Amino acid sequence: MQIVSPQKLDDFVQRHPNSKSGFNHWRKWIERGRFGSINEVREVFPHADLVKKEVSAHPEQRGPRVKKEIIFTVFNIGGNKARLIAIMQYKPQWVTVHEVFTHAEYDAWLKKR
């Protein structure tokens, strides 16, 4: 799979150098893999979870913000010390890195529903 927005991974690792090996492991398996569903992802990453979350989206034209529900795949990295929030697109084989959080940051993000 191709990783979209890998800079977010690098930025997190710069701030949290102890997480580097965990993210390198995740990146290696994602880039080598061809996944067709969350079940196939869980064969490599058993603790990957799906999380539905409403996010604000900016419409192309001017006007009020639009709320849109997105299904994210959440990966536990480095013994559950970090959480990688991704959007998996199985047909084109893309993984968009949406956010990378510490466990505490992830909990705060979840509460913003």
N, C-alpha and C positions, 0 to 999 in steps of 0.2 A: 504494500500500500504506500501511497505517497503522503507525506506529512505536509500539511498546509499550516503556515504560521509557526514554524519551528523556533522562531526568535523568542517566543514566550517561554519555551523550555530553557533556552540558554540564559535568559534574563533571571529566571528562577534559580538556576544552578549557580549563577554568579552571586546571588544573594544568600544562597544556602548550599555551600560547596559540598557538604556531607551527603547531599542528595544525588550527586553526579553519577555514581555507579548505578543507582536505581533507574535513573532516566536513560542512561546508556543501554541498560538491559531492555527497557520498554521500547526504545527507539529501534534497537536491533531486531526484535521480534516483530514489531509492526512493519518495518521496511521489508523484511523477508517474507512476511505473510501475505496470503490472499484469503481474506475472510468474506464470507457471504451472509453472515448473520451474527447476532450476539451470542448464539450458542457456540459458533466456531471460535469467536473471540475468547469465550470462557474456557475453551480447551487449553489455551495458552495462559490466559489471565483469569483464573477461577473466581476471583473476587470482583470482577468488572460488574458494575451495576448500571441499570438504566434509571435515569431521573428525568421526569417531566417538569419543566419550569417555564413560566410565562416570562418573557423578556420584552422590553420595549424595542420596537422596530421603527425606523424612520421611513415614512412613505416617500416615494419619488417626488411627489408634488407637495406643496406646502399644506399644512393643516395639523390636526392633532396627532400625537404619537399613537401608534397602533400597537396593541399587545398581541404577541404571537407566542403560541406554545411550541417549545422545541423539546425533542427527546435527546438528552445528552447521555453519553457513555462516560462513566466515572471510573477511573483506574486508581487503585491504591498503589502508591510508589514508595519504595524504601521502607518496607515494614509498616505501612500505613502512616508514615510521617508526612507524606505529601499526597495531594489529590490532583490528578490531571483530568480536566473536564474537556471532553472532545465531542465533536459531531462526526459520526461515522457515516460515510456514504459508500455503500457496498458495491453498487454497480460500477461507478467510475474508479473505485478503490482509492478513495481519498479519506484522510483523517484530518479534520480541522481542529487545531488546538484552540479551544475557546478560552480557557483559563487554566492557570496552575496555582494551587493554593497550598498553604500549610493546612494541617487538620483543623486548627482553630478558624482560619480564614474560610475554609470550606463550610464549617458549621454556620458561620455568619451569613455566607452567601445563600445557603439553603433556607434560612429564616426569611430572606427577602422575597417571599413568594407573593 
